[in-house]
Amino acid sequence: MSVFKRSKTTAKGFDWAGLGWLFLFFWYFSGITQLLILLSDTSGFTGFRQAFVMSALWLAPMLLFPARTRLLAAVIGFVLWACSMASLGYFFIYQQEFSQSVIFIMFESNVAEAGEYMTQYFAWWMVPAFLAHTLVGYFLWTRLRPVYLPQGQAVVAAAVIVVAVVGYPLIKQTQRTGTLAGGLEKFEDRIEPAVPWQMVVAYRRYTEQLENMQGMLHSASTIAPLSNLKDTMANQPATLVLVIGESTNRQRMSLYGYPRETTPELDKLKDQLAVFDNVITPRPYTIEALQQVLTFADEENPDLYLSTPSLVSMMKQAGYKTFWITNQQTMTKRNTMLTTFSQQADEQVYLNNNRNQNAAQYDGDVIEPFNKALTDTAPRKLIVVHLLGTHMSYQYRYPPTFDKFTDRQGVPAGVRDDQVPTYNSYDNAVLYNDFVVSSLIKDYAKTDPNGFLLYLSDHGEDVFDSPGHETLGRNEGKPTAPMYTIPFMAWASPKWRETHDWNLAGDLTRPYSSSHLIHTWADMAGLSFDELDRSKSLISNAFTARPLLIGDPYQSQHKALIDFSLMKPKGPAGQVVQK
């Protein structure tokens, strides 16, 4: 029967219309988003073209197995549809392409955290939009029919498609780069605009990155120690504290001039604090930011975190017992790359073991283990405290007693009524963060330590702050100032001030990127070594102001990097561009 049907169809001529419906079906799931991106002038024609070409690949199995056209198309189409829903949804929210960087963040998030983002960003109109997208895909599937060719011609046609879409571009890129690995990497860049290759490529690169991090942890002993390390505090008791905040924008702190009293406790301590007011983060995402903040990596040398000691390793080499106390959700050793940093410490305390992050797991829980670490008998200690801070969803970051801001008083006029609850909940989260950070400082001071405490946030957060009051969260593709402006402050004990130059008044306004924190920390701690660059130390007389680079350093050979200090607000969404 199949031979007769094939011959009958061939006799009538090739079914170009049937082939067109097949291509349209497969193209639709990648093409609709790419078309919207192109029409909205979000990006150029390249992504649209690459998605168009890659969609032709699915014609090969249709020509080889025409009798199973509907079944194969349904299976492949379901996968493409599922991936396209994520891609389309991201465009609805951010009006840009769903990139590898975004997928990387997805894989580093847990289900509960992803749910929080959904509740923040989901809008009612997305339901009919997604439904319409699904119905169009189903309609196209109903129009599909087998396209028959003689068996030999079908094999040749399928081979030509595979060679044209995959073989030739891969060979060409391999020749250009000189290596198969380089060719594959360039080829992956070409296929990313099409579903489901976005997920495939991103997951492969994610696992590669995770393997590198795990390898760094397992082979930490093989990383060369710092050369000629010297410590002015050698053999003297000292306790140093690093507090890492989360998603806190300094522009929403009264300590930095915000009209609402969101940091009353830190305000009271202001005379005791060195409050730096011109510090930014290089990346608006936790993992990417801390890869630089806690190591010698920076925007111009982003891979140094894989081959040089971390801040924790540096302090261990200097003779400190190290502690890592975290309220970030850490359910397993492989749950997040942050675990690889924490595991470098001598002792770890993982507080947030909830399956659901939308739970009463407040940062106040770090205070008890922090005080316990302070009483440890080790004479020299480094204590790292990693907070959940003001991470979305903000209403879960503070107990009811800190629900202080509940109305429009103090809210900018441009913020809509429906945005006010979120705006207020962020300020309440900042208020509770103030309580936690100030409590850590006060409890630390009570022990009469010899040392200092430094607090900074990994990155900021835009909660309807930038012009237009439409931006919520973080988006490296459309940066705004609140995503990068972070609090950065230090408190030193009287004992430490007696033996160290703590006159930092002239340093407080220096332009600085937290990507160079390790140099400042070492300088503050009285360490010196060959790798130390005092021009990157915020408190050094040798400090040199340099461009405040932000952006993805792995994109287009650093072309994505821009100088934060040269940006200005633009447009209704408050995105910033270079002057």
N, C-alpha and C positions, 0 to 999 in steps of 0.2 A: 504493500500500500504506500509506504513512504517513497519508494523508488518511482512509482507511478505518479504520485503527487509532485515529486521533485521535477520529473520530466515535463509534466503538464504545465507547471509554473514556468519552467525555463522556456518552454515553447512560446509562451505568451510574452516573454521578455522579462527582464529583471525588475523586481518590485522596488523601485526607488522610493516610492511613497512609504512603503512598509519600513524600509531602512531609515527613512527620515523620522518616522514616529519613534522608532527605537532610539535613535540618537537624541531626539528631543527629550524623551523620557529620562535618559541617563544624564543629559546635560542640565536638565531643570534643577536638580538638587544642588549642584554647584553654581550653576549659571544665574539663578534668580538672585542670590546674594551678591555675586560679583557684578551683576547688572545694576543692582541698587547702589553698590559702591561706586560704579562708574558714573551713573547718572547723577549721583549726589556730589560728584567731584571729590570724593573722599580719597580716591587713589586713581592711578593712571590705568591704561589699557592692558598692562602686562598681566595682571591677575585674571582679567576676563579672558584673555587669549589663552593663557595656560590652562585654565579650567575647561575651556572649549576643546583644546587638544586632548587633554587627559580623559575627557568624557568619551572620546571615541574608542578608548581601550575596551570598554564593555561590549562593543559590537562583536569582538572576536568570538566569545563563547556563544553569542546568539547565532552567528553564521555556522559555527561548528556543530551546534546541537539545536537546529531549528524546531524540531518536534517538541522541545522542552522550553520554548521561548517564554511563555507566560510564567512558568514555575521559576526559571532562572532569573527572569526580570523581577519577579516578586521578592525573591531572596536577596538579590543584590540591591534592589530598590529599597527594601526595608532598612538595610544598613546605611545606604546613602541618605535616606530620609531622616534617620535618627541623628546622624552627624550634621545634616543640614539644619535641623532644628536648633542645635547649639550655635551654629554659625550665624543663622538668621537672628536668633535671639540676641546675640552679642551685638549685631549691627543695630537692632532696634534700640538697644540701651546706649551704645557708644557711637553709633554712626561710623564705624570703621571695621576693617577686616579682622576676623578671628585669627589671631597670629599664634605662632609657636610659643611666644612668651606667655600668652594667656593660658594656653593648654598646660604649659609647664606649671603655672600657678595652680591650675585645677588639680593636677596630680599631687601637688603638695598640700592640698586642702583635704580635710576629712569630710564625710557626708554631712555632719552637723554644721560645719562651717559653710559648706556650699548651700545648705538650707537657709542659713542666715542671710547670705547674699541674695537668695531668691526672694525672701520676704522683703528685703530692702528695695530691690529694683523692679520687682514684678508689677506690671500695670494691667488693668482690666482689658485694655484694648488688644493686648497681646494674645488673648484667648481666641477671638475671632480671626486674628491674623494668622496664628498657627493653624487654626482649623481650615482656613482658606488655603494655606500652603499645602496642607495634607490632602484636601479634596482635589486640588489641581493635580497633584502627583497621582492620586488614585484614578482620576479621569484619564490622564495620559496612559496609565497602565491598561485601562480598558480598551484603548485604541491599538494596542500592540498586536501584531500578527507575525507568524513565521515568515522569514525571508529565506527562500531556498536557492541554493546553488548546487551544481554538480559537486560531488564530494571533493574532487581534486581542486576545483576552483575555490571551494569554501576554505580548504586548508591554506591555499596560497593567499587568499584574501585576508584570513585571520593572521597569518604570519606577517604579511605586509603591514597590517595595523599595529601589531606588537613591535615590529622593528621601527616603524615610523614614530610611534608614540614613546617607546621605552628604549629600544636598542640604539638607534642613531643618536638621540640626545645624550645617552649615557656614555657612549663611545666618544662623542665630541667633547663632553666635559672632562672625561678622563684624559684625553689628549691635551686639552688646555691646561689642566692642573699638573699633569705629569704622573699622577698616581691614581689608582683605582679608588682609594679612600677619598681623595680630593674630588674625584669625579662623582662619586656617590653623594657626597655632601652638597655639591653644586646641583646635582640632579634632584636631590630632595628639596632644595629651594624652589625648583621649577614646579614640582608637583604639589607643593603645599596649598596653593589656592583651591585645589579640588578636594572634595570629600570622596572617600574617607581618609585620604592621605594626610590631611592635617593631623588627625589623631595618630595615625601610624608613625609618621615622622616624629611628632612631638614625643610620643611614648618611647620610641627608640632612643631619642636624644636624652630624654629624662632618665631612662635606666642607665645610659652611659654615664651621665653626670652623677647619678646616685652611686654607681659602682666606683667612680673615681673618689667620691667622698668616703665611701666605706673603705676603699683601699688606703686612703690617707689616714683613716683612723687605725686600721690594722697595722699599717707600716709607719706609724708616727715615730717610732724609735729610729727609723732609718733616715728621717729628715734631719739634715745637718743642724746642730744647735747654732745659736747666734755666736758670732765670732768675737772673742775678746770681751765677753760680757763682764762688766764691773758694776758694783752696787755700792753707792755711798752709804747705804743703810745696812751693809753686810753685818750679819751677826747681831743686829739690834732688833728687838721685838717691833713688829709693825702689823697693822691690820688695814688692808685696803679694800674698798668696796666699789664695785661697778654695778649700777642699776640701769638696766635696759628697758625702756618703756616701749609702748606699742601704739602706733597710729595716732600719736598726740601732736597736734599742730600748735606751736607756741603762740600763734596769733589768737588762740582762744583761751589764753591764760592771762589772768589779771596781773600776774608777775611781770608780764611783758607788755602791759598797757591795755589789755582788753577791758572794756567798760564794765562788764559783769564781773562780780567777785567770784571767780571760779577757782582761785588758788589762795584762799585766806590764810592757810597755815604757812605756805611758802612765803607769802607776803610778809608775815611776821618775822620770818627768818632771813629776810632779804639782806639785812646788814651783815649777816654772817656768811652769805653766799657770794661766790663769784659767778655772776649770771652773764653768760655770753649770748649776745643778741644778733649774731650774724652768721650762724652755723646752719648748713643745709646737709641733707642726706643725698648720696649719689643716685639711689634707686628708690622707688616708692613701694617696694615689696620687701617683706621681711628677709627671706632667704638671700636674695640678691644683695640687699643692703648689708646684711651681717657678714656675708662672705668678704666684704671689703672692710667693714668696721672692725672686725675682730682679727684681721690679718694684715699682711703687708700688701695685699692686693688693692688696686684702685681702678678708676675708670680707664686709665691708660695701660694698666697691667692687670687685667681682671683675673688671670689664671694663677697668680702668685699664691692664692690661698691653698693651692694643691701642692706646693713645693717648699713653702716657708713656714716657720713656726707661727702658731696662733698666739694671741695675747695670753691665753691660759698656759700654753707651753712655755712661753717666754717667762712667765712668773714662776712656773715650776723650776725652770732652769736657774732662776735667781734664788731658789730655796724656799719658796712659799708653798704652804699646803693650800690646795685650791678646792673651792666649793662651788657648785652650780645649783641654784634653787630656782625652779621654774614653775610658773602657773600657766604656761602654754600647754595646750593639750598634747600629751605624749603617751600614747597607748602602747606602742611597741617600739623597739629599737629602730625599726625601719619606717616609722610613721612619718618622720620628718627629718630633713637634713640637719635641723638644729640639734638633733640628738648626737650627731657626730662631733659637734663642738662641745656639748655638755659632757660627753663621755671622756673627753680629754682631761676633765677635772678629777681630782682624787675622790671626791664624794659628790653624789648627785641627790637631789630631792625633787621628785616629780609629783606635783600636787594635783594636777588636773587629770584625773583618770576617768572622768565621766564619759559615758558613751555619747551623751548629748551636750554640746557646748552651751546650749540655751538652758543653763542651770545656774543655781546660786553658787558658783565657784568664783568667789571674789578674790581680788588681789590681796586683801587683808590676810589671807591665809599664809602668805609668805612671811609674815612678821614672826610667827613662832619659830619656824626652822631657822630664820635669820638670826634671832636671838640665841638659839642653840649653837649655831656656828660661831657666833661671837665669843661664846664661852669655851670653845674648843681649846685644849691646852697647847696646841701648836703655837710657838712664839711668833711665827710669821705666817699670815693668812691672806689669801685673796678670796673674796666672796663675790660671786656674780649672782645677781638677782634679776631674773627675766620675767617681766610682768605681762599680763594680758592687756593691761592699760585701757585704752579707749577704743579697742577693736570693735568693729561692727559685729553684731547688732548692739548698739550702745546701751539700750535699756537693760541688757543683761550684765552690764559691767559695774553696776552699783546697787547697793541695797536700798529698800524703800526710804530709809531715813535720809538719804542723800538726794531725794527727788525734790530739789529746791526750785528749779526753774520750770515753771508750768504754764506761763502765759507769754504774751507778745512783748512784754516790757524788756527792752534791751535787745530785741530781735531786729535786724535791719529791715527797713521798710520794704525792700524788694523781695523778701522771703514770703512766699505764699502761705496762706493759712494751713493748707494741707502739709506744708513742709515744716511748720513750726514744731510739732511734736518730736520729729527727728532732730531738728536743730537744738531743741531744749535737752533732749536725752543725751546728746553729745556733750553739752556743757555740764550736765550732771555727772557724766562719766569723767570729765576733766576734774570736777570737784572731788570726786571720790579718789581719783588718782593723786590729787594733791594731798589728801589725807594719808594715803599709803606711803608716798615718797617722803613726806614730812615726818611720818612716824618712823620710817627707817633711819632718817637722819637723827631724830631725837633719841631713839634707842641706841644708835651707834655712839652718839655723844655721851650717853650715860655711862658707857664702859670706860670713859677716859682713855680713848685709844691713842696710839701714835700712828697717824695715817690720815687718809682723806677718803671721801665718798664722791664719786662722779655719777651724775645722772644725765642720760640723753635718751631720746626716742629713736627707734629704728628708722621711722619715716613719719610723715605727717598724714593728714587726711583732709580732704575738701568736703565740708558739710555745708553746702550752699554758701560758701564764703566768697568765692571769686565773682567778678562782675557778671551780672546776669542771674546769679543765685540759682543756677540749674545743675551744677556739678555736685555729685555725691560719690564719695569714695576716692579711688586712685586709678589713674589711667596713664601709663607711661607714654602712650601714643598721643595723648592730648594733655600735656602737663600744665598744672596750675601751681602757683606759689604755695598754697597751703599743703600740697602733697609733699613738699620738700623742706619747708621751714620747720625746724625741730627745736625743742628746748635742749639746752646744754648748760649745765651748772655744776659747780663743785663746792664742797664744804670740807674744810681742813680743821683738824683738832688743834688746840693750843700747843700741844707738844710738838706737832708737826711744824707749825708755824715758827716755833723757836729755832728749829734747825734747818729750815728751808725758806727760800725767798718766795713768799706767797703774796707779794704785792702785784696783783694781776689787773689793777684798775686800767692800765694802759693797753691791755690785751683784749678787753671785753667786746670791742666792736670790730675786731679783725675778721675779714671774710674767710670762712673756713668750711671745708668739707669733712664730714665725719669719716670719710674713707681713709683719712690719715690719722685716725684716732690713736693707733698703736704707737705712733711717734710721740704724740702728746702725752699719752699714758706713761710711756717709758721715761720721758722727761720729768713728769710729775713724780714718778716713783724713785727718781734718782739713779736710773739705770743708764748705762752707756755701752755701746757695742758698735762694731763696724757697720752694721746695716742701718743704724739709727741716722735719720736725716732730720737734723734740727730745724731745717728750713720748713719742714712740715709739722713742726711742733707749735701749737697755738700759744704756748707760754714762753717760747724761746726768744732771746734777743736776735737770733739768727733767722727768725720767721720771715718767710717770703710769701707775699700774696700771689696767688696764681688763679687761673680760671676755675670757677666752681662748676666742674663738669657734671652733667646729669645725662641720663639716657642709657640705652642698651649698648654696651661696648662691643657686643658680638654681632651687631647689625652693620652690614655694608662697610666693613673696615673702618669703624669708628665714625662714619658719616652721620650716625644718629646722635652723636654727642653734641650737646650745646652748652653754652656758658650760662648758667642760671642768672648771673649778675647782669647779663645783657638782654634779659627777657622783659617783656612788658605785657600787660593784660590786653586781650583783643577778643572781640566777639561776644555774643550773648551767653555763651557757655563758659566764658572766663578762661579759655585756653590761652597759653602764652607762646609767643614766637620770638625769634631773634630780632633785635633791632637792626 
